[in-house]
Amino acid sequence: MAQDHVDVPRGPGVVVPPPLIFVATLALGVAIDHFVTQWTTLVPAIARYLLAALLCLAGIALIGSAVGLFRRAGTRPEPWQASSALVLDGVYRFTRNPMYLGMGAIYAALALILDSAMSLLLGIPLILLIQRAVIAREERYLLVRFGDDYRRYMSRVRRWI
């Protein structure tokens, strides 16, 4: 429930859509590999493709499940929109951020398919950026919007996995 005595912002204030951050980082890594380093992952193609397929399927499943739960709860999945409900079931019992976890898995899959070592390396600062610029804003907003309900949820479920 919303806190009656606190002004609830209209949304978490996320400025750049997270999928765009993932795509831009992947493109940057591929460009650096292509034009500067000529690095590859050094992983045999068959292994890269199999791992990429598993990561991609897992990412799609996580995102699809999370979006479905948001739709059933009647709230918007976009982090720049206001939340009308707190989703705590399904994949949200195991991770507070299944969509970002899914995007990270798909990002890693694409980096493997593209054989981009730099993209894989940039995945580390990418996740840190998502955590600080997106997730931290969302968490502050959800604490104001849903108060103790969200605080209890945070104490039970990890941010990532």
Buried (B, 14 or more C-beta within 10 A) or exposed (E): EEEEEEEBEEBBEBEEEBBEBBBEBBEBBBEBBEEEEEBEBEBEEEEBBEBBEEBBEBBBBBBBBBBEBBEEBEBBBBBBEBBEEBBBEBBBEEBBBBBBBBBBBBBBBBBBBBBBBBBBBBBEEBBEBBBEBBBEBBBEBBBBBBBEBBEEBBEEBEBBE
